[in-house]
Amino acid sequence: MTPVEAITLGEKAIIITLLLSAPLLLIGMAVGLLIAIFQATTQIQEMTLTFVPKIFAVMLAMLFFSSWMLIKLTDYTRELIMSLPDIIR
């Protein structure tokens, strides 16, 4: 395996990781922002108020995006396994 191939494998792994985590992180961030605006507006400063809605939102997003995430991860794994003979040579 050449250094270029190793860098390419690492790059693809980082890209798939970012791609799979982006929807969940963005939804969590959006819900957190909405809750922060609500807390600032009503002057309710309860720390636990932010966690429960974020957890539910991320869980719902995970249910919604899980099939897409599984397809992406399966495609990446299939591509990686198919390229093993070229990597090991």
C-alpha positions, 0 to 999 in steps of 0.5 A, a space after each residue: 500500500 502506497 502512502 497515497 492509497 492510505 491517505 485516500 482510505 483515510 479521506 474516504 473514512 472521514 468523509 463518510 463519518 462527516 456525511 453520516 453524522 451531519 444530519 443528526 448534529 444539525 438537527 441537534 444544533 437547530 433544536 438547541 438554538 430554538 430552546 436557547 431562544 425560548 429560554 432567553 425570551 422567557 428567562 427560564 434558565 433551567 439547564 435540563 430543559 435543553 437535554 430532553 428535547 435535543 435527545 428526542 429530536 436526535 432520536 427522531 432524526 436517527 429513525 428518519 435517516 437510519 435507512 439512508 445512513 445504513 445504505 451509505 455505510 453499506 456502500 462504503 463497506 462494500 467498496 472497501 472490501 472490494 478494494 482489499 485485493 488492490 490494497 494488500 498487493 
